[in-house]
Amino acid sequence: MANIYHDVPVEIENGGLFISNGSGRHPRRIIDSFELIFVQRGTLSIQENDQQYQLGAGQCLLLYPHCEHMGIEDYPDDLKFYWVHFRLSRHSKDSASQHFIHLPKLGRVDDESKVTSLFNLLLNEQELVDDRLSLNLLLMMIIGKISNKNANESEPKPVNLAYNARSIIKQFYREPITPSWVAQRLRCNVDYLGRVYKQTFGTTLTEAIQTQKIHAAKQALTDATHPIQFIARGVGYQDVGYFRRVFLKYVGMTPSNFRKLHTIRSVNSE
């Protein structure tokens, strides 16, 4: 019989799989453990302290203990993500060893199917037997997969910057915001932010701002009680003529014609 020494540097608390039904958002809370989130599909909008994140499929985020985090948008109906709460073991905190695993704050998973399988195995083991060692080892395998993908990469700050810019646009589109205003809020150069945003989403900052505004205007135009001037100002356009030109460019018809078309469709559907 051999006695094998083991000391896993993490201690799992619990884990789970969240599948959205299209309602609700991540609760506002402060916990005393780490939370690792891995998004399998959809987009999770979440904030930790003053930092906002938009996590897409294949991305993972590490939330720190004793930091407030909360959802900043309702869950989309296609959202599915895994989560696990864990702590660092006493040995991990006290060890002077130079051998360590770098788990990035924000990262992308290379082999999504493998990480998904590991999470499913972890949840299955959690359900069947309360074997802390097995669960901790499975968590270390998940962390290893994430760490291996991001080991030779710095944290994806440009991508994170682009997602933060998109969050700001969604939050402040009712104001007369510009690319320079967004860049100033993020404390970065507007030309650099524009390049990063284009590389990440395939569109310019100006187009993203206008698209968000026009999307909101289209929704407001379905309510026939508000005049077009009121709607224009409600999405940050003080010049109604300019609003009409932008709307025509992005929708292919004027706001008045869009409202008439929607009214006709509503009547015909009754």
Secondary structure, DSSP 8 states (H G I E B T S, - for coil): --------SEEEEEEEEEE--S------B--SSEEEEEEEES-EEEEETTEEEEE-TTEEEEE-TT--EEESS---TT-EEEEEEEEE-HHHHH---S------SEEE-S-HHHHHHHHHHHHHHHHH---HHHHHHHHHHHHHHHHHHHTTS---HHHHHHHHHHHHHHHHTTS---HHHHHHHHTS-HHHHHHHHHHHHSS-HHHHHHHHHHHHHHHHHTSTTS-HHHHHHHTT-S-HHHHHHHHHHHHSS-HHHHHHHHHHHHHHH-
